[in-house]
Amino acid sequence: MNKLFLFSGAVILLGSIYLFESHKGVDPFPSQREFKVSYETYIGAIPQDAKKLSVWIPLASSREGQIVKKREIITGLPYRITKDPVYGNEMAYFEVSDRVPQGLNFQVTYYAQTLQKNFASSNHETGVNRYLKPNHLMVVNDEVRKRTQQAIHGKRNLLEQARGIYENVINWMKYDKTIPGWGRGDTARACLLGKGNCTDFHSLFISMAHAAEIPARFKIGLTVPDGAEGEIPGYHCWAEFYEEGKGWQPVDASEAWKHPERKEVYFGNYDTNKFLISVGRDINLVPKQSGPPVNIFFYPYVEVDGKEWNGVKTSFQFKNLKTTGGEK
């Protein structure tokens, strides 16, 4: 009986090792993608008596697994490209203080490449402590601390703790945009309601990571479909946590909630289908805006006579140029 038990245990152990090694050997996302992305903006209904119009457009750039080979900016007004000093986000800034137009079009076309290898090779960074601080809406309060302690209890190291937080967020949250207030990345709301979109999922993940003293950061951009070409319906955001010696590890809890069969894939694997626009929250633009720090910098930020203006419409188009390896 003992021999049979030992033999069965060995079979189970070898089977587990085989499954683990098989999973490690599979590319969960394409190893490389090349695509064209167009980001189009229309700013309309500007008041006729406006004295000054200021516009900041977020610009995607080459960083963390992403190479922007070409960036074409089309607008009828002069602009300058600036960069925020905290997160390194680039932006196009322009202002009009004479004959402010009633409407304005702006288009950026990107020819970009995403590579898993390039992400790994650029995956080391100094100053990660900036990603331990709570934000205006990504708070660390008593409820977050309580939830975090439950999620990391018994976990032996940072990777296991991050995985515990990931599982906790997926089990608690539901992807639901029926209740007003979703999409702001409000951690307190996520804790209270357990509902929201990708912004809310990952704000909760980041707040809990901060409570566990794990550096974590917010990223937002577009998920490029695998079809030939077409429209991208809107933004997508995700999170990353920092593991010493290994660098930034991607997490997509909201996609894992939607596709539970791919939960393993969305933890710790770089997704070459994602096109990054900006990093971070509570961003001070350059030159600095009159209003408070920008909660999420994905859409154009516009001020009319020093006050935020929300008459902005955006659309996004893609064309797939090349896909190599892995799953689409």
C-alpha positions as CSV (number, residue, x, y, z in Angstrom):
1,M,0.0,0.0,0.0
2,N,2.8,2.4,0.9
3,K,4.6,1.7,-2.4
4,L,1.4,2.3,-4.3
5,F,0.8,5.6,-2.5
6,L,4.4,6.7,-3.2
7,F,4.1,5.8,-6.9
8,S,0.8,7.7,-7.2
9,G,2.3,10.7,-5.5
10,A,5.2,10.6,-7.9
11,V,2.9,10.5,-10.9
12,I,0.9,13.5,-9.6
13,L,4.1,15.4,-8.9
14,L,5.6,14.7,-12.3
15,G,2.3,15.6,-14.0
16,S,2.2,18.9,-12.1
17,I,5.7,19.7,-13.2
18,Y,4.9,18.8,-16.8
19,L,1.8,21.1,-16.8
20,F,3.8,23.9,-15.2
21,E,6.7,23.6,-17.7
22,S,4.2,23.3,-20.6
23,H,2.5,26.5,-19.5
24,K,5.9,28.3,-19.3
25,G,6.8,27.2,-22.8
26,V,3.7,28.7,-24.4
27,D,3.7,32.3,-25.7
28,P,0.3,33.6,-24.3
29,F,0.5,36.7,-26.6
30,P,2.1,37.3,-30.0
31,S,5.8,37.7,-29.6
32,Q,5.7,40.8,-31.8
33,R,3.1,43.0,-33.4
34,E,3.2,45.9,-35.9
35,F,0.2,48.1,-36.4
36,K,-1.0,51.6,-37.4
37,V,-3.1,53.5,-34.9
38,S,-5.0,56.8,-35.5
39,Y,-6.1,59.0,-32.6
40,E,-8.5,61.6,-33.8
41,T,-9.9,64.5,-31.7
42,Y,-12.6,67.1,-32.3
43,I,-12.9,70.0,-29.9
44,G,-16.2,71.8,-30.5
45,A,-18.8,74.3,-29.2
46,I,-16.1,76.6,-27.9
47,P,-17.7,79.8,-26.5
48,Q,-17.6,82.7,-29.0
49,D,-16.3,85.1,-26.3
50,A,-13.4,82.8,-25.3
51,K,-10.2,84.7,-24.9
52,K,-7.7,81.8,-24.6
53,L,-7.8,78.1,-25.6
54,S,-5.2,75.7,-24.1
55,V,-5.0,72.1,-25.3
56,W,-2.8,69.2,-24.1
57,I,-2.9,66.0,-26.2
58,P,-1.3,62.8,-24.8
59,L,1.3,61.3,-27.1
60,A,2.3,57.7,-27.2
61,S,6.1,57.2,-27.3
62,S,8.7,54.4,-27.3
63,R,8.8,52.9,-23.9
64,E,8.5,49.5,-22.1
65,G,8.1,47.0,-24.9
66,Q,6.8,49.6,-27.4
67,I,8.6,51.2,-30.3
68,V,6.9,54.1,-32.1
69,K,8.6,54.1,-35.5
70,K,6.7,57.1,-36.8
71,R,4.4,59.7,-35.3
72,E,2.5,62.1,-37.6
73,I,0.6,65.0,-36.0
74,I,-1.9,66.9,-38.1
75,T,-3.5,70.1,-36.8
76,G,-4.1,73.6,-38.2
77,L,-2.3,75.3,-35.3
78,P,1.3,75.5,-34.1
79,Y,2.2,73.3,-31.1
80,R,5.2,72.1,-29.0
81,I,5.9,68.7,-27.6
82,T,6.6,68.6,-23.8
83,K,7.1,65.8,-21.2
84,D,5.9,65.5,-17.6
85,P,9.0,65.0,-15.3
86,V,7.4,62.4,-13.0
87,Y,6.1,59.7,-15.3
88,G,7.8,60.7,-18.6
89,N,4.5,61.1,-20.5
90,E,4.8,63.1,-23.7
91,M,2.2,65.5,-24.9
92,A,1.5,68.1,-27.6
93,Y,0.6,71.5,-26.2
94,F,-0.9,74.4,-28.1
95,E,-2.7,77.6,-27.2
96,V,-4.7,80.2,-29.0
97,S,-5.2,83.7,-27.5
98,D,-6.3,85.5,-30.6
99,R,-9.3,84.6,-32.6
100,V,-10.1,81.4,-30.8
101,P,-11.8,78.9,-33.3
102,Q,-15.2,77.5,-32.7
103,G,-14.0,74.1,-33.5
104,L,-10.7,72.3,-33.8
105,N,-9.5,69.0,-35.3
106,F,-6.4,67.2,-34.2
107,Q,-5.1,63.8,-35.4
108,V,-2.1,61.7,-34.5
109,T,-1.2,58.6,-36.5
110,Y,1.3,56.1,-35.1
111,Y,3.3,53.3,-36.8
112,A,4.2,51.1,-33.9
113,Q,5.8,47.8,-32.9
114,T,5.4,45.9,-29.7
115,L,7.8,43.2,-28.6
116,Q,7.9,40.9,-25.6
117,K,11.7,40.8,-25.7
118,N,12.0,44.6,-25.7
119,F,9.8,44.7,-22.6
120,A,12.0,42.3,-20.8
121,S,15.2,44.0,-21.7
122,S,13.9,47.4,-20.6
123,N,12.4,46.1,-17.4
124,H,14.7,47.7,-14.8
125,E,14.1,51.1,-13.3
126,T,15.3,53.4,-10.5
127,G,13.1,55.5,-8.3
128,V,10.3,52.9,-8.0
129,N,9.4,54.3,-4.6
130,R,7.3,56.9,-6.4
131,Y,4.9,54.0,-7.1
132,L,4.3,53.4,-3.5
133,K,2.4,56.6,-2.8
134,P,-1.4,56.7,-2.8
135,N,-3.2,59.2,-5.1
136,H,-6.3,61.3,-4.8
137,L,-8.6,58.5,-5.8
138,M,-6.3,55.5,-5.4
139,V,-6.4,55.7,-1.6
140,V,-5.0,53.4,1.1
141,N,-7.6,53.5,3.9
142,D,-8.6,51.0,6.6
143,E,-10.9,49.1,4.3
144,V,-8.1,48.7,1.7
145,R,-5.6,47.6,4.5
146,K,-8.1,45.0,5.8
147,R,-8.8,43.6,2.4
148,T,-5.1,43.5,1.7
149,Q,-4.2,41.6,4.8
150,Q,-6.8,39.0,3.9
151,A,-5.4,38.7,0.4
152,I,-1.8,38.3,1.4
153,H,-2.2,36.2,4.5
154,G,0.1,33.2,4.5
155,K,1.8,34.3,1.3
156,R,5.6,33.9,1.5
157,N,7.0,36.4,-0.9
158,L,6.2,39.5,-3.0
159,L,5.1,37.5,-6.1
160,E,2.7,35.3,-4.0
161,Q,1.3,38.5,-2.3
162,A,0.7,40.2,-5.7
163,R,-1.0,37.1,-6.9
164,G,-3.2,37.0,-3.8
165,I,-4.2,40.6,-4.4
166,Y,-4.9,39.8,-8.1
167,E,-7.2,36.9,-7.1
168,N,-8.9,39.0,-4.5
169,V,-9.7,41.8,-7.0
170,I,-11.1,39.3,-9.5
171,N,-13.2,37.6,-7.0
172,W,-14.6,40.8,-5.5
173,M,-15.1,43.0,-8.6
174,K,-17.7,42.7,-11.4
175,Y,-17.3,44.4,-14.7
176,D,-20.4,46.6,-14.6
177,K,-20.9,50.1,-16.1
178,T,-24.6,50.4,-15.1
179,I,-24.0,52.4,-11.9
180,P,-22.9,56.0,-12.3
181,G,-19.4,56.8,-11.1
182,W,-17.5,54.0,-12.9
183,G,-14.3,54.7,-14.8
184,R,-12.8,57.3,-12.4
185,G,-10.5,54.8,-10.7
186,D,-12.0,55.4,-7.3
187,T,-10.7,52.8,-4.9
188,A,-13.2,53.6,-2.1
189,R,-16.1,53.1,-4.6
190,A,-14.6,49.8,-5.8
191,C,-14.4,48.6,-2.2
192,L,-17.9,49.6,-1.5
193,L,-19.7,48.4,-4.6
194,G,-17.4,45.9,-6.2
195,K,-18.4,47.1,-9.6
196,G,-16.8,49.1,-12.4
197,N,-14.6,49.0,-15.5
198,C,-10.9,48.3,-16.1
199,T,-10.0,51.6,-14.4
200,D,-11.7,50.6,-11.2
201,F,-10.4,47.1,-11.2
202,H,-6.8,48.2,-11.4
203,S,-7.1,51.2,-9.1
204,L,-8.2,48.7,-6.4
205,F,-5.3,46.4,-7.3
206,I,-2.8,49.2,-7.1
207,S,-4.2,50.5,-3.8
208,M,-3.9,47.1,-2.3
209,A,-0.4,46.6,-3.6
210,H,0.6,49.9,-2.0
211,A,-1.0,48.7,1.3
212,A,1.3,45.7,1.0
213,E,4.3,47.9,0.2
214,I,4.5,46.6,-3.3
215,P,5.3,49.3,-5.9
216,A,2.5,49.4,-8.5
217,R,1.6,51.7,-11.3
218,F,-1.3,52.5,-13.6
219,K,-1.1,52.3,-17.4
220,I,-3.7,53.3,-20.0
221,G,-3.9,53.0,-23.8
222,L,-5.7,50.9,-26.4
223,T,-6.1,47.2,-27.1
224,V,-5.4,46.7,-30.8
225,P,-7.7,44.0,-32.3
226,D,-6.3,41.2,-34.4
227,G,-8.4,41.9,-37.4
228,A,-7.2,43.5,-40.6
229,E,-8.4,47.0,-39.7
230,G,-11.3,48.9,-38.1
231,E,-12.3,51.0,-35.2
232,I,-11.2,50.6,-31.6
233,P,-14.2,51.3,-29.3
234,G,-12.3,53.0,-26.4
235,Y,-9.5,52.9,-24.0
236,H,-8.2,50.1,-21.9
237,C,-6.1,50.2,-18.7
238,W,-4.0,47.8,-16.8
239,A,-1.5,47.7,-13.9
240,E,2.0,46.6,-13.2
241,F,3.8,45.7,-9.9
242,Y,7.5,45.8,-9.4
243,E,9.5,42.8,-8.3
244,E,13.2,43.4,-7.4
245,G,15.5,41.6,-9.8
246,K,12.7,40.9,-12.4
247,G,11.3,44.4,-13.0
248,W,7.7,45.4,-13.8
249,Q,5.2,42.6,-14.0
250,P,1.9,43.3,-16.0
251,V,-1.5,42.5,-14.5
252,D,-4.9,42.7,-16.3
253,A,-7.5,41.8,-13.7
254,S,-10.5,43.1,-15.7
255,E,-9.7,40.9,-18.7
256,A,-9.1,38.0,-16.4
257,W,-12.6,38.6,-14.9
258,K,-14.1,38.6,-18.5
259,H,-12.0,35.5,-19.6
260,P,-11.5,33.3,-16.5
261,E,-10.0,30.6,-18.7
262,R,-7.1,33.0,-19.4
263,K,-6.6,34.1,-15.8
264,E,-3.0,32.7,-15.7
265,V,-2.1,34.5,-18.9
266,Y,-3.1,37.9,-17.6
267,F,-0.8,37.7,-14.6
268,G,2.8,38.5,-15.3
269,N,2.8,38.3,-19.1
270,Y,3.4,41.3,-21.3
271,D,0.5,41.8,-23.8
272,T,1.8,42.9,-27.2
273,N,-1.8,43.7,-28.2
274,K,-1.7,46.8,-25.9
275,F,-0.7,50.2,-27.2
276,L,0.4,52.4,-24.3
277,I,-0.6,56.1,-24.2
278,S,0.3,57.2,-20.7
279,V,1.5,56.1,-17.3
280,G,0.4,57.2,-13.8
281,R,-2.4,59.2,-12.1
282,D,-2.7,62.8,-10.8
283,I,-0.6,64.2,-13.6
284,N,0.6,67.8,-13.8
285,L,0.9,68.7,-17.4
286,V,3.6,70.8,-19.1
287,P,3.1,73.7,-19.1
288,K,1.1,73.2,-15.9
289,Q,-2.7,73.4,-16.3
290,S,-4.8,75.9,-14.2
291,G,-6.9,73.1,-12.8
292,P,-6.0,70.3,-10.4
293,P,-3.8,67.4,-11.4
294,V,-5.3,65.3,-14.2
295,N,-6.8,62.1,-12.8
296,I,-6.2,60.0,-16.0
297,F,-4.4,61.3,-19.1
298,F,-5.9,59.6,-22.1
299,Y,-8.3,62.0,-23.6
300,P,-7.2,65.6,-24.5
301,Y,-7.2,68.0,-21.6
302,V,-8.7,71.3,-22.6
303,E,-9.0,74.6,-20.8
304,V,-11.0,77.7,-22.0
305,D,-10.0,80.9,-20.2
306,G,-8.3,78.8,-17.5
307,K,-11.2,76.4,-16.8
308,E,-11.6,72.8,-17.9
309,W,-13.6,72.3,-21.1
310,N,-15.3,69.0,-21.8
311,G,-16.5,69.5,-25.4
312,V,-14.1,66.9,-26.7
313,K,-14.9,63.9,-29.0
314,T,-12.4,61.2,-29.9
315,S,-12.2,58.2,-32.1
316,F,-9.5,55.5,-32.8
317,Q,-8.7,53.5,-35.8
318,F,-6.3,50.6,-36.4
319,K,-4.7,48.7,-39.2
320,N,-2.8,45.5,-38.5
321,L,0.5,45.3,-40.3
322,K,2.3,42.2,-38.9
323,T,1.8,39.6,-36.1
324,T,4.4,37.1,-35.1
325,G,4.1,34.1,-32.8
326,G,1.8,33.3,-29.9
327,E,-1.9,33.6,-29.6
328,K,-3.9,36.4,-31.2
